Structures are given as structure tokens and as C-alpha cells.
Amino acid sequence: MGTDPETVAQVRAWNAECLQCHVGDSLHEQGKGLFNLPKAANKSDRISPKFTASNHGNMACKTCHVGAFLSYPHVAEEISKKAETLGCNECHAQESFRVEAQVAKSVHSKNLKDNFTCSTCHDPHVVASAKKLGSVHKLVAQDNAMCMECHNSDKKFAEFGGKVLPDKKRPDIDKIHEWLPNTQRHWQAARCIDCHTPPVKANASLSVSHEILNKDKAQKNCSTCHAQDSALRTGLYRHIKETEAKEMGFANAAFLRNSYVVGATRNIYLDLLGLIMVGGTIGGVSLHGLLRILAARRRKS
């Protein structure tokens, strides 16, 4: 959609029509506050801040909701028979082709193939890219919420997990991650998918793999992130446009504005200074010992 004022105004007017009804306790609400607008708000210019801030925020509702949805107000009989919402691949064809191949190998797809779609995780009304969010911590919170919405909810887990095995119980998230030190701090600074997906190469077309690994194949090697060549650089921090810029000598300098990652936020000058100090100490002790030996021999002679 164009961004000229006239087009923006037209799209806003179209969407305001939808928001006259799809507000408050509507089906789109789903407890997320998506269209949680005051009932007394001016219906002629209603906007949803969450939708506006999302990846699809500049689009008209009728771009995706076609068929019987296009007639306004809707006719109940037509909606039940002819309503149609376009799939993600209608617009994201190339990306979907790559994603679908990864999703096919995902543990979710293998267990819930017929019940697992893009929108199961990515709510198209609210999901925002890293660039739009503008904060690594906001990105972590958003992406982890997608996973935890099911994996930390008995109701949601039963809805999906029950389709695998009716008696399957939701595992205790804290307990199965107790091997990870400072678990909650990790979840505030890194995403579930950073450990539960295969590593992504720096030049890969997608910033993250959609092949969700089961718990037996998940990453448990701390040095994957806590190293100078941190995997976070090609994943979570990829959107930060700093081509390995080493500010003030720091490797992975982008991390420093958001997190302190032991082993990844190293400084080459401090490393060099440390080596000089250690070398100087060893050299000084060695020289002192040598002089003591020579002095002792001279006294004997």
C-alpha cells in the first residue's frame, strides 16, 4: 500500500468501518487488547494502535479478508458460506516457499500437521518485525510470548497437545529448563527459538529457522552464545545494521547496548592489556628469580 496521505486516509476510513463492530469483546480481541478501543470513541476514525504498529499496520482489513467479508455490513448467511481470508503465501510467496520446507521438518508439523499454520504462532494483526519494534528486549518478549502462549498454558496446551495424545500433560517449563542457570534472566535476553532451532548462517535469507527442534535436539552448549563468534550475532542481533563494527575494540559491540553476554562482549584492547600484564608479571617474577640465582652464585664464589 502507498504511504501518500490520501491513500492512508482512505485505508483508515475503511478500517474504521470494521472497528465499529470488531472492538472490545469481539472475536479478534482474544484477550490481547488488539482492538481494545473505548466504546464511546468516535466510530468514524477508529484505529488500533497495536495493529497500526504491526507489520501489516498500513494495510486495509479487506486486503486479506475478502469474499463475503467485503460486503458491509456483513450478512450472516453469506459469511458462514463464502467468507474467505487469504493465506500468508498470497503475499509472502518466496518467503513461504523457504519457510514451508523448514516447517515440514519441525516437531510441531510432524505432530500437528493439520492444525498448525502460520497464524498459530504469528498473529498477523499484531506481529512486528525487529526493525519495527526497535528493541531487542521487545523482540525477545514478543517472540517468547508466541511460544509461551501454548507451552505455559494448560488450556492452550490441551487444545493442541491433546491432538497428539489425549492424555499428554503440559511439562513444567521451569523444571525442564533447570539445567540453565538464571533461567528467567535468559528468557528476558534470548528467545526460545535461539536454542530450539538449528543455527542460521550469517548470509542466510531468513534470520531464523522455522524448523523447531524437539527437546532432545535443542541447543544446550553455552559456548554457542557465550563466545566471541556468538550465534546471537547471526540471529537475535542480526537486524542491527552494524557489519561487525568493533566500537572501542569490542567484539559484538551491538550486544553492549542491550545485554552483557559473558565471553561474547570482549574488548581486544583490554585483552591485549591483560596479556601484557600477565606477561609482564611472569617476566618480572622470572627475572627476579634469575637475578637471585646469579646473586647467590656470585656470593659463593
N, C-alpha and C positions, 0 to 999 in steps of 0.2 A: 504494500500500500504506500502511496506517496505521502510526503510529510508536509505538503503545502497546506496553509491554513484552511482553505476551502474544503479540501478532502478530509482533513482532521475533523472539521466541524460537522461534515456530513456523516462520518463514521460515528462520531459521538452521539449525534441525533438518532441514528439507527439503534445504537446500543442502549440509549436511554429508553427506547420503546421496550426493549427486552427487560431492562431493570425495573420497569414499572411493576412487573409481576415477580420476576426472579430475584427476590430480595428477602432478607430476614430468614424465615424458616423454609425457604424454597428448596427444591431438590439439589440445587447447586451449592447450597450452604454447606452441607456435610460437616458442620462443626468447625470449619476452617475460617469462618468470617470472610469468605470471598466477596460476597455481595451484601455484607452486613451494613446496610445503609439505614439511616433513620427513616422511619415510616413517613414522617412529615416532610421529608426532603422534597425539593422541587422536582417533580417527576420529569419535567421537560429537559433536564440537564443532569441526570443521574450518572455518576461514574463510580467505578470500583477501583479504589487505589491499588489493591493487590493485583487486579487484572491489568491495570494500566502499567504497572511496574514489571509485568511479566514479559517473556519473550514474544507473546502474541498480543501485547497490550495496545498495539496500534492497528489491530485488525477488527473488522466488524464481526459480530457474532454469526451473522448469516454467511460469512465466508466458509465456515466449517459446517454449520447447522443448516443443511439445505432441505430439499424436498418439501414436505408438509410444514416444516418449520418456517418457511419463507412467507407463508400467509399469516397476516397479523390482524386481529388476534387469531390464535390457533383454533382449529376445530378439533375437538377431542377425538372424534371418529377417524379423521384423517391422520392425526398424529399417531394413533395406535397402529395404523396400517402403512402409512407412507413416509413417516419421519425417517430422516437419514442424517447421520453425522459422518463427514469424511474422515478417513483414516489418516494417520500421520504420513504414510508413504505417498499420499496425493501431492504433498508439497516437498517432503523430505525424501525424495526418491533415491538419490545416490547414497545419502547417509543411511537410509533404511536398509538398503541392499547390504551394506557392510555390517550394520548392527544385527540384522536378522541372522546372519551367519554365526555371529558370536552368541546371540541369544539361544540359538538352536542347541548350543553345547552347554548352556547354563543349567545349573541344578534346578532352577525354577521351571525352565522349559521342559526338562525331562519329567518332572513330577506333575506340572500343572499346565501342560501344553495348550489345552483348550480354554483355560481360564486365566491365562497370563498374557496381557497385552502391554503396549507402551504406557497407556494411561493407568495401568495398575500401580505403577510407581510414579510416573510423571504426569501430574495433573496439569493439563495444558492451559488451565486458567490462571495458574499461579507460578509455575516453574520458571525460574530465571537463570540465565547464564552467569558464569563467573564475572564477566565484564559488566553485566547489568547490576549485579549485586555489589561489586566494587570492594568486597572484603572477603578475605579467605575464611574468616570465622563465620560469616553469614553463609558462605558456600558450604562449609562443613555442617552447620546447623540444618540447612535446607536438605542436603543430600542424606544426612544421617536420619532425619525425620522420615524420609521415604522408607527406609529400612525398618526403623523402629515402630512405624505406624502398624505394622503387622507383627513383627518379631517381639514387640513389647506390649502386645495387646492380646489378651485371651480371646476376646470376641473376634478380632480380625484373623488371628492365627487359626481359630477354629473354622472360620469361613473358608480359608484357603487350605490350611493343613489337613482339615478333615476330608478333603477330596483326595488326599494321598492315602491316608489311613484314618478311618473314623475315630479310632481311639488314640491317635497321636497327640501327645501333650506338648505344650509350648515349653521349650527348655528355658531354664533360668539364665538370662543373658549375663548377669554379673558372675554367676558361678562358672559358666563355661569359658569366661574370659579372665578368671582369677590368676592365670599364669602371667598376665600382662600387668606390670607394676603401674600404680597410679592410673587405674583403668579410666576413671571419669575424666581425668586431665587429658588422656589420649583421645577420648571421644570428643573432646572440645576442640582438639587441634588437628585431628585426622579423621578421614571418612572411613566408614566400614568397607567401602569398595577399594580403598587403598591397600587393604590386606586380603580382601576376598575376591580379587580379580587378578589375572595374570599381569605381569609387568608390561608397561607400554613403552615403546621406543620413542626417542626424542622427536623423530621425524614422522611419527605415525599420524594418519589423517584424523583419528579420533583421540581425544585427550584421555579417555578412559575406556577400558574394555567393558563390554556388556556380558561377558562370559562369567557369571557369578559362580565361584567355586564352592564346593561343599566344605565343611569344617576340616576334613582330613587333608585337603589340599591348600587351605588358606595359609597365607604368609605368617610365619612365626619367627623369622630371623630378624632380630633387632637391627643388625647392621645394614639391612636393606634401606632403612631411612637414616639411621644414625651413622652416616659415613659421608665423606667428602663428596662422593659421587652418589648422592641421595636419590632414591627413586621418587621422592616428593617433587624433585625438580622437573621431571617429565610428566607428572600427574597433577597433583593438587595446585602447585605453583606455576603450572605451565602458562596460564593466562597472563601472568605478569610479564610484560614485554621488556625483559632485561636479558639480553643474549649473554648469559653467564658473566654479566658485568661484575667485576670484583671491586666493589667500593671499599676504599681504605684497606684493600688487601684481603677482604673477607670472601671466602668461598661460599657460594649460595647466599649472596648478600640479601636477596629478596626475603629470605626467611626472617631476618633480624627485625623487620618491621612488624612481624606477626607472631613469631614464636622463637623460642630458644631450643634448638634441636642439638642435643649433645652429639658431638662428632661431625655434624654437618655444617655448623656455623664456625668454621675455623678461620683464623687470620694468618696469612702467610708471613707477615712481618713479626707477629707475636711468636709464631712457630720458630722463625729464624732466631729471634731474640732468645727464646727458650733454649734452642740448640747451642747458641753461643755461650749462654750462662752455664749450661750443663758441661759443655766442652771446656770452658774456662775453669770451672770448679775442678773437673778431673785433671786438667792440665796443671792447675795450681797445686793440687794435692800431690800429683806425680812429681812435679818439680821440687816441691818442698821435701818429699821423701828422698829424691835423688841427692839433693844438697845435704841432707842429714847423713846419708850414707858416705858421701865424699868427705864430709867434715869428720866423721868417725874414723875413717881410714887415715886421714891426714894426722889426727891426734895420735893414732897408734904408731905411725911412722916417726 
